[in-house]
Protein backbone atom coordinates (compact mmCIF):
# COMPACT_ATOMS: atom_id res chain seq x y z
CA UNK A 1 0.00 0.00 0.00
CA UNK A 2 1.35 3.42 -0.96
CA UNK A 3 0.10 5.24 2.15
CA UNK A 4 0.22 4.44 5.84
CA UNK A 5 -2.40 1.95 7.06
CA UNK A 6 -3.62 4.34 9.75
CA UNK A 7 -4.09 7.10 7.16
CA UNK A 8 -6.27 4.77 5.08
CA UNK A 9 -8.35 4.17 8.19
CA UNK A 10 -8.51 7.91 8.89
CA UNK A 11 -9.66 8.64 5.36
CA UNK A 12 -12.46 6.10 5.68
CA UNK A 13 -13.58 7.55 9.03
CA UNK A 14 -13.53 11.13 7.73
CA UNK A 15 -15.34 10.21 4.55
CA UNK A 16 -18.72 11.84 5.22
CA UNK A 17 -17.54 15.44 5.22
CA UNK A 18 -15.41 14.67 2.15
CA UNK A 19 -18.38 12.99 0.46
CA UNK A 20 -20.60 15.98 1.13
CA UNK A 21 -17.97 18.31 -0.32
CA UNK A 22 -17.63 16.15 -3.43
CA UNK A 23 -21.39 15.75 -3.77
CA UNK A 24 -21.84 19.49 -3.45
CA UNK A 25 -19.32 20.14 -6.20
CA UNK A 26 -21.08 17.63 -8.45
CA UNK A 27 -24.54 19.06 -7.85
CA UNK A 28 -23.38 22.65 -8.33
CA UNK A 29 -21.82 21.72 -11.65
CA UNK A 30 -25.08 20.13 -12.82
CA UNK A 31 -27.66 22.53 -11.40
CA UNK A 32 -25.72 25.73 -10.69
CA UNK A 33 -24.40 26.92 -7.34
CA UNK A 34 -27.52 28.98 -6.61
CA UNK A 35 -29.72 25.86 -6.74
CA UNK A 36 -27.69 23.82 -4.24
CA UNK A 37 -28.18 24.53 -0.54
CA UNK A 38 -24.98 23.73 1.31
CA UNK A 39 -25.26 23.45 5.11
CA UNK A 40 -22.32 21.07 5.43
CA UNK A 41 -19.42 23.33 6.45
CA UNK A 42 -18.97 25.64 9.41
CA UNK A 43 -17.39 28.35 7.28
CA UNK A 44 -18.43 31.79 8.63
CA UNK A 45 -20.29 33.95 6.13
CA UNK A 46 -20.74 37.01 8.37
CA UNK A 47 -17.99 39.51 7.50
CA UNK A 48 -15.26 40.41 10.00
CA UNK A 49 -15.88 43.57 11.99
CA UNK A 50 -14.51 46.75 10.32
CA UNK A 51 -11.86 46.99 13.05
CA UNK A 52 -10.04 44.02 11.47
CA UNK A 53 -9.37 45.94 8.28
CA UNK A 54 -8.33 49.03 10.21
CA UNK A 55 -5.88 47.00 12.30
CA UNK A 56 -4.42 45.34 9.21
CA UNK A 57 -3.90 48.69 7.47
CA UNK A 58 -2.31 50.19 10.57
CA UNK A 59 0.14 47.33 10.98
CA UNK A 60 1.04 47.15 7.29
CA UNK A 61 1.55 50.91 6.97
CA UNK A 62 3.45 51.33 10.24
CA UNK A 63 5.02 47.92 10.56
CA UNK A 64 8.62 47.58 11.66
CA UNK A 65 11.23 45.64 9.71
CA UNK A 66 10.59 42.52 11.79
CA UNK A 67 6.91 42.38 10.86
CA UNK A 68 7.27 38.99 9.15
CA UNK A 69 10.20 37.62 11.15
CA UNK A 70 10.52 34.58 13.36
CA UNK A 71 9.58 35.18 16.98
CA UNK A 72 9.62 33.21 20.24
CA UNK A 73 7.78 29.93 19.72
CA UNK A 74 5.14 30.99 22.24
CA UNK A 75 4.35 34.09 20.19
CA UNK A 76 4.95 37.83 20.25
CA UNK A 77 5.54 38.93 23.88
CA UNK A 78 3.52 42.14 23.38
CA UNK A 79 0.52 40.22 22.02
CA UNK A 80 0.67 37.62 24.79
CA UNK A 81 0.80 40.36 27.43
CA UNK A 82 -2.29 42.07 26.00
CA UNK A 83 -4.07 38.73 25.67
CA UNK A 84 -3.20 37.78 29.25
CA UNK A 85 -4.68 41.06 30.49
CA UNK A 86 -7.85 40.38 28.49
CA UNK A 87 -8.09 36.83 29.87
CA UNK A 88 -7.63 38.13 33.41
CA UNK A 89 -10.72 40.30 32.90
CA UNK A 90 -12.66 37.62 31.05
CA UNK A 91 -12.00 34.69 33.41
CA UNK A 92 -11.32 36.44 36.71
CA UNK A 93 -7.94 34.83 37.40
CA UNK A 94 -4.56 36.63 37.27
CA UNK A 95 -2.98 35.66 33.95
CA UNK A 96 0.46 36.66 32.64
CA UNK A 97 2.06 36.29 29.22
CA UNK A 98 3.72 33.08 30.43
CA UNK A 99 0.30 31.42 30.65
CA UNK A 100 -0.50 32.03 26.96
CA UNK A 101 0.84 30.45 23.78
CA UNK A 102 -0.20 31.73 20.35
CA UNK A 103 -1.16 28.85 18.04
CA UNK A 104 -2.30 28.04 14.52
CA UNK A 105 -5.98 28.17 15.37
CA UNK A 106 -7.87 26.10 17.93
CA UNK A 107 -6.87 22.91 16.11
CA UNK A 108 -3.23 23.86 16.57
CA UNK A 109 -3.87 24.65 20.23
CA UNK A 110 -5.52 21.27 20.84
CA UNK A 111 -2.71 19.38 19.16
CA UNK A 112 -0.12 21.33 21.14
CA UNK A 113 -1.95 20.59 24.39
CA UNK A 114 -2.38 16.88 23.67
CA UNK A 115 1.24 16.56 22.53
CA UNK A 116 2.33 18.13 25.81
CA UNK A 117 0.10 15.99 28.06
CA UNK A 118 -0.44 12.53 26.56
CA UNK A 119 1.60 9.38 26.97
CA UNK A 120 0.86 6.36 24.75
CA UNK A 121 -2.38 4.73 25.86
CA UNK A 122 -3.71 7.74 27.78
CA UNK A 123 -7.41 8.37 27.35
CA UNK A 124 -9.11 11.58 26.27
CA UNK A 125 -12.69 11.52 27.53
CA UNK A 126 -15.14 13.57 25.47
CA UNK A 127 -18.92 14.06 25.66
CA UNK A 128 -20.74 13.02 22.50
CA UNK A 129 -21.73 14.40 20.03
CA UNK A 130 -18.30 15.94 19.46
CA UNK A 131 -16.25 17.66 16.77
CA UNK A 132 -15.23 14.97 14.32
CA UNK A 133 -11.48 15.73 14.43
CA UNK A 134 -11.04 15.03 18.15
CA UNK A 135 -10.35 11.34 17.61
CA UNK A 136 -7.62 12.12 15.10
CA UNK A 137 -6.05 14.70 17.41
CA UNK A 138 -5.89 12.22 20.29
CA UNK A 139 -4.41 9.50 18.10
CA UNK A 140 -1.87 11.97 16.69
CA UNK A 141 -0.20 11.90 20.10
CA UNK A 142 -0.66 8.28 21.17
CA UNK A 143 -3.93 8.75 23.00
CA UNK A 144 -7.32 7.17 22.54
CA UNK A 145 -10.69 8.91 22.49
CA UNK A 146 -13.30 7.64 24.94
CA UNK A 147 -16.78 9.00 24.31
CA UNK A 148 -19.46 9.61 26.93
CA UNK A 149 -23.17 10.21 26.21
CA UNK A 150 -24.84 13.51 27.01
CA UNK A 151 -28.42 14.13 28.17
CA UNK A 152 -31.45 14.53 25.89
CA UNK A 153 -30.67 18.23 25.36
CA UNK A 154 -26.92 17.53 24.90
CA UNK A 155 -25.97 18.84 28.36
CA UNK A 156 -23.21 17.16 30.36
CA UNK A 157 -24.18 13.82 31.90
CA UNK A 158 -22.11 13.95 35.09
CA UNK A 159 -22.93 10.40 36.14
CA UNK A 160 -21.74 9.09 32.78
CA UNK A 161 -18.59 11.19 33.04
CA UNK A 162 -17.88 9.93 36.54
CA UNK A 163 -18.18 6.34 35.33
CA UNK A 164 -15.94 6.99 32.31
CA UNK A 165 -13.04 8.78 34.01
CA UNK A 166 -10.54 6.24 35.32
CA UNK A 167 -6.90 5.24 35.71
CA UNK A 168 -6.07 5.84 32.04
CA UNK A 169 -7.78 9.24 31.81
CA UNK A 170 -5.38 12.14 31.27
CA UNK A 171 -7.69 14.69 29.65
CA UNK A 172 -11.38 15.48 29.68
CA UNK A 173 -12.12 17.52 26.55
CA UNK A 174 -15.24 19.66 26.34
CA UNK A 175 -16.50 22.05 23.66
CA UNK A 176 -18.92 24.80 24.68
CA UNK A 177 -20.77 26.24 22.82
CA UNK A 178 -20.71 22.89 21.15
CA UNK A 179 -20.12 21.77 17.60
CA UNK A 180 -22.36 20.09 16.38
CA UNK A 181 -25.22 20.75 18.84
CA UNK A 182 -24.86 24.43 19.80
CA UNK A 183 -25.37 23.55 23.48
CA UNK A 184 -23.77 25.78 26.12
CA UNK A 185 -22.73 24.05 29.34
CA UNK A 186 -23.98 25.70 32.52
CA UNK A 187 -21.84 27.09 35.34
CA UNK A 188 -23.36 24.55 37.74
CA UNK A 189 -22.45 21.66 35.44
CA UNK A 190 -18.88 22.91 35.02
CA UNK A 191 -18.44 23.40 38.77
CA UNK A 192 -19.69 19.88 39.37
CA UNK A 193 -17.32 18.60 36.69
CA UNK A 194 -14.45 20.41 38.42
CA UNK A 195 -15.28 18.76 41.74
CA UNK A 196 -15.53 15.39 40.03
CA UNK A 197 -12.09 15.80 38.45
CA UNK A 198 -10.48 16.93 41.70
CA UNK A 199 -11.66 13.72 43.34
CA UNK A 200 -10.65 11.57 40.41
CA UNK A 201 -7.21 13.20 40.27
CA UNK A 202 -6.62 12.37 43.92
CA UNK A 203 -7.79 8.81 43.35
CA UNK A 204 -5.49 8.13 40.38
CA UNK A 205 -2.53 10.02 41.81
CA UNK A 206 -1.98 12.49 38.97
CA UNK A 207 -3.71 15.55 37.55
CA UNK A 208 -6.55 14.94 35.13
CA UNK A 209 -6.66 17.99 32.90
CA UNK A 210 -9.84 19.67 31.75
CA UNK A 211 -9.41 21.13 28.26
CA UNK A 212 -12.08 23.46 26.92
CA UNK A 213 -12.32 24.06 23.18
CA UNK A 214 -13.94 27.51 22.88
CA UNK A 215 -13.89 29.01 19.36
CA UNK A 216 -17.63 29.85 19.67
CA UNK A 217 -17.40 31.51 23.09
CA UNK A 218 -18.56 34.90 21.78
CA UNK A 219 -21.26 33.45 19.51
CA UNK A 220 -23.98 33.04 22.11
CA UNK A 221 -27.61 34.12 22.20
CA UNK A 222 -28.09 34.20 25.97
CA UNK A 223 -28.08 37.31 28.11
CA UNK A 224 -25.33 35.99 30.37
CA UNK A 225 -21.68 35.49 29.45
CA UNK A 226 -20.61 31.83 29.12
CA UNK A 227 -19.11 30.49 32.36
CA UNK A 228 -15.35 30.15 32.68
CA UNK A 229 -13.74 26.77 33.31
CA UNK A 230 -10.92 28.64 35.07
CA UNK A 231 -13.47 29.51 37.79
CA UNK A 232 -14.40 25.84 38.11
CA UNK A 233 -11.14 23.87 38.03
CA UNK A 234 -7.44 24.61 38.38
CA UNK A 235 -5.88 21.92 36.15
CA UNK A 236 -7.52 23.45 33.13
CA UNK A 237 -6.50 24.72 29.72
CA UNK A 238 -8.40 26.67 27.09
CA UNK A 239 -7.92 26.09 23.37
CA UNK A 240 -9.53 28.61 21.09
CA UNK A 241 -9.24 30.71 17.97
CA UNK A 242 -10.45 33.89 16.32
CA UNK A 243 -11.82 31.93 13.36
CA UNK A 244 -15.48 32.26 14.30
CA UNK A 245 -15.82 35.40 16.44
CA UNK A 246 -13.78 37.51 14.00
CA UNK A 247 -14.61 35.47 10.86
CA UNK A 248 -10.93 34.72 10.19
CA UNK A 249 -10.83 30.92 9.73
CA UNK A 250 -8.31 31.02 6.91
CA UNK A 251 -5.81 33.04 8.94
CA UNK A 252 -5.27 30.20 11.43
CA UNK A 253 -4.76 32.26 14.56
CA UNK A 254 -5.63 31.13 18.08
CA UNK A 255 -4.09 30.37 21.44
CA UNK A 256 -3.73 27.92 24.30
CA UNK A 257 -4.08 29.27 27.84
CA UNK A 258 -3.08 27.46 31.05
CA UNK A 259 -4.72 28.13 34.41
CA UNK A 260 -2.19 30.04 36.57
CA UNK A 261 -2.74 27.62 39.49
CA UNK A 262 -2.33 24.40 37.50
CA UNK A 263 -0.13 21.65 38.94
CA UNK A 264 3.39 21.35 37.46
CA UNK A 265 2.77 24.70 35.81
CA UNK A 266 6.32 25.38 34.65
CA UNK A 267 6.71 21.91 33.16
CA UNK A 268 3.35 22.06 31.38
CA UNK A 269 4.05 25.53 30.01
CA UNK A 270 7.48 24.47 28.78
CA UNK A 271 6.01 21.39 27.13
CA UNK A 272 3.37 23.50 25.36
CA UNK A 273 6.02 25.83 23.93
CA UNK A 274 8.20 22.95 22.78
CA UNK A 275 5.22 21.14 21.24
CA UNK A 276 4.34 24.28 19.28
CA UNK A 277 7.78 24.10 17.68
CA UNK A 278 8.33 20.40 17.13
CA UNK A 279 4.88 19.81 15.67
CA UNK A 280 6.04 22.05 12.84
CA UNK A 281 3.96 25.11 13.66
CA UNK A 282 7.13 26.98 14.85
CA UNK A 283 4.97 29.99 15.66
CA UNK A 284 1.49 31.27 14.88
CA UNK A 285 1.08 33.62 11.86
CA UNK A 286 2.98 36.83 12.57
CA UNK A 287 0.75 39.36 10.84
CA UNK A 288 -2.31 38.12 12.74
CA UNK A 289 -0.43 38.36 16.03
CA UNK A 290 0.46 41.99 15.34
CA UNK A 291 -3.19 42.99 14.82
CA UNK A 292 -4.76 41.04 17.69
CA UNK A 293 -4.11 43.57 20.49
CA UNK A 294 -6.60 45.89 18.76
CA UNK A 295 -9.25 43.18 18.42
CA UNK A 296 -9.54 41.26 21.67
CA UNK A 297 -12.83 42.91 22.66
CA UNK A 298 -14.26 42.73 19.13
CA UNK A 299 -16.69 40.26 17.55
CA UNK A 300 -18.81 39.76 14.48
CA UNK A 301 -22.43 40.89 14.68
CA UNK A 302 -23.88 37.90 16.56
CA UNK A 303 -27.43 39.16 15.91
CA UNK A 304 -26.99 38.11 12.27
CA UNK A 305 -26.35 34.52 13.32
CA UNK A 306 -29.25 34.61 15.75
CA UNK A 307 -31.58 35.66 12.94
CA UNK A 308 -30.34 32.80 10.77
CA UNK A 309 -30.84 30.34 13.62
CA UNK A 310 -34.36 31.56 14.23
CA UNK A 311 -35.29 31.38 10.55
CA UNK A 312 -33.99 27.84 10.04
CA UNK A 313 -35.23 26.55 13.40
CA UNK A 314 -38.76 27.87 12.81
CA UNK A 315 -38.84 26.43 9.31
CA UNK A 316 -37.72 22.99 10.47
CA UNK A 317 -40.21 22.92 13.34
CA UNK A 318 -43.02 23.89 10.96
CA UNK A 319 -42.03 21.00 8.69
CA UNK A 320 -42.25 18.58 11.62
CA UNK A 321 -38.63 18.13 12.67
CA UNK A 322 -37.64 17.51 16.28
CA UNK A 323 -34.86 19.99 17.03
CA UNK A 324 -33.11 21.49 20.05
CA UNK A 325 -32.92 25.30 19.93
CA UNK A 326 -29.22 26.01 20.49
CA UNK A 327 -28.04 28.89 22.69
CA UNK A 328 -24.73 29.25 20.85
CA UNK A 329 -22.46 28.50 17.87
CA UNK A 330 -24.01 28.34 14.39
CA UNK A 331 -25.29 24.79 14.07
CA UNK A 332 -28.60 22.97 14.38
CA UNK A 333 -28.58 19.26 15.20
CA UNK A 334 -32.09 18.01 14.35
CA UNK A 335 -33.28 14.48 14.95
CA UNK A 336 -33.40 12.44 11.78
CA UNK A 337 -36.95 11.37 10.87
CA UNK A 338 -35.40 8.05 9.81
CA UNK A 339 -33.48 5.89 12.28
CA UNK A 340 -30.69 5.76 9.70
CA UNK A 341 -29.34 9.32 9.61
CA UNK A 342 -27.15 8.51 6.61
CA UNK A 343 -30.19 7.40 4.62
CA UNK A 344 -32.01 10.61 5.54
CA UNK A 345 -29.10 12.78 4.50
CA UNK A 346 -29.31 11.04 1.11
CA UNK A 347 -32.98 12.11 0.93
CA UNK A 348 -31.86 15.69 1.56
CA UNK A 349 -29.33 15.41 -1.26
CA UNK A 350 -32.23 14.57 -3.58
CA UNK A 351 -33.60 18.00 -2.63
CA UNK A 352 -30.14 19.51 -3.35
CA UNK A 353 -29.60 20.09 0.39
CA UNK A 354 -26.22 19.19 1.85
CA UNK A 355 -26.05 18.17 5.51
CA UNK A 356 -23.74 15.92 7.53
CA UNK A 357 -24.98 12.75 9.28
CA UNK A 358 -24.83 12.87 13.05
CA UNK A 359 -23.01 9.52 13.00
CA UNK A 360 -19.90 11.39 11.90
CA UNK A 361 -20.01 13.35 15.20
CA UNK A 362 -20.77 10.41 17.45
CA UNK A 363 -24.46 11.32 17.37
CA UNK A 364 -26.30 8.71 15.26
CA UNK A 365 -29.93 9.45 14.57
CA UNK A 366 -29.30 13.18 14.04
CA UNK A 367 -27.84 15.40 11.33
CA UNK A 368 -25.92 18.66 11.44
CA UNK A 369 -26.80 21.87 9.65
CA UNK A 370 -24.36 24.78 9.59
CA UNK A 371 -26.51 27.91 9.26
CA UNK A 372 -23.59 30.27 8.64
CA UNK A 373 -24.97 30.73 5.12
CA UNK A 374 -26.83 33.41 3.20
CA UNK A 375 -30.39 34.08 4.39
CA UNK A 376 -31.58 33.31 0.89
CA UNK A 377 -30.05 29.84 1.12
CA UNK A 378 -32.09 29.11 4.24
CA UNK A 379 -35.31 30.47 2.76
CA UNK A 380 -34.99 28.61 -0.53
CA UNK A 381 -34.04 25.34 1.19
CA UNK A 382 -37.08 25.16 3.48
CA UNK A 383 -39.44 23.62 0.89
CA UNK A 384 -36.83 20.93 0.29
CA UNK A 385 -36.61 20.15 4.00
CA UNK A 386 -40.41 19.79 4.07
CA UNK A 387 -40.35 17.52 1.02
CA UNK A 388 -37.65 15.32 2.57
CA UNK A 389 -39.70 15.02 5.75
CA UNK A 390 -42.74 13.92 3.73
CA UNK A 391 -40.63 11.35 1.91
CA UNK A 392 -39.19 10.05 5.20
CA UNK A 393 -42.68 9.65 6.66
CA UNK A 394 -43.73 7.60 3.65
CA UNK A 395 -40.78 5.25 4.23
CA UNK A 396 -41.45 4.59 7.91
Residue, then its C-alpha position, 0 to 999 in steps of 0.5 A: x500500500x502506498x500510504x500508511x495503514x492508519x491514514x487509510x483508516x482515517x480517510x475512511x472515518x472522515x469520509x462523510x464530510x469529504x463525500x458531502x464536499x464532493x457531492x456538493x461540487x457535483x450538484x453545483x456543476x449540474x444545477x448551478x451553485x444557486x440551486x444547491x443549498x450547502x449546510x455542510x461546512x462551518x465556514x463563517x459567512x458574516x464579514x469580519x468587523x470593520x476593526x479588522x481591516x483598520x488594524x491590518x492597514x495600521x500594521x502594514x503601513x506602520x510595521x517595523x522591519x521585523x513584521x514577518x520575522x521569526x519570533x519566540x515559539x510561544x508568540x509575540x511577547x507584546x501580544x501575549x501580554x495584551x491577551x493575558x490582560x484580556x483573559x484576566x478580565x474575562x475569566x477572573x484569574x490573574x494571567x500573565x504572558x507566560x500562561x498564553x501560547x499563540x497557536x495556529x488556530x484552535x486545532x493547533x492549540x488542541x494538538x499542542x496541548x495533547x502533545x504536551x500531556x499525553x503518553x501512549x495509551x492515555x485516554x481523552x474523555x469527550x462528551x458526544x456528540x463531538x467535533x469529528x477531528x477530536x479522535x484524530x487529534x488524540x491519536x496523533x499523540x498516542x492517546x485514545x478517544x473515549x466517548x461519553x453520552x450527554x443528556x437529551x438536550x446535549x448537556x453534560x451527563x455527570x454520572x456518565x462522566x464519573x463512570x468513564x473517568x478512570x486510571x487511564x484518563x489524562x484529559x477530559x475535553x469539552x467544547x462549549x458552545x458545542x459543535x455540532x449541537x450548539x449547546x452551552x454548558x452551565x456554570x453549575x455543570x462545570x463546577x460539578x465537573x471540576x469537583x468530580x475531576x479533583x476527586x478523580x485526580x486524587x484517586x489516580x494520583x496524577x492531575x486529570x486535565x480539563x481542556x475546553x475548546x472555545x472558538x464559539x465563546x462569543x457566539x452566544x444568544x443568551x443574556x449571560x456570558x458563558x461560564x469560565x472553566x478557570x473559575x471551576x477547576x485549576x488543572x484546566x486549559x483553554x484552546x480557542x481561535x479567532x476563526x469564528x468570532x472575527x470570521x478569520x478561519x483562513x488566517x489560522x490564529x488562536x491560542x492555548x491558555x493554562x490556568x495560573x494555578x495548574x499543577x506542574x505549571x512550569x513543566x506544562x508551560x514548557x512542554x506546550x512551547x516545545x510542542x508548538x515548535x516540534x509539531x512544525x507550527x514553529x509559531x502562529x502567523x505573525x501578521x495576525x499576532x500583530x493585529x490582535x491587540x486591537x481586536x480582543x474585545x471585538x466580535x462579528x455581529x452575533x445578531x446576524x447569526x441569531x436571525x439565521x438560527x431563528x429562521x432555520x429553526x422555525x422552518x424545520x419545526x413547521x415542517x415537523x422536525x424535532x430539534x433542540x434550539x441552540x443557545x450558541x455556535x451556528x449549528x442545528x442538530x435536528x433528529x433524523x426522521x429516519x433511524x438511519x441518519x445517513x439514509x435521511x441525509x441522502x434524501x436531503x441530497x435529492x432536494x439539493x440540500x447538503x447536511x452531515x450525518x450525526x453519526x460522523x459526530x458520534x451522534x447517530x440518529x441526528x444530522x448537522x446543519x451549519x446555518x452560517x450561510x446566506x439568508x436566501x439559502x435558508x429560505x430557498x431550502x425550506x421547501x426541500x426540508x419539508x419535502x424530505x420530511x414527507x418522503x421520510x414519513x412515507x418510508x417509515 
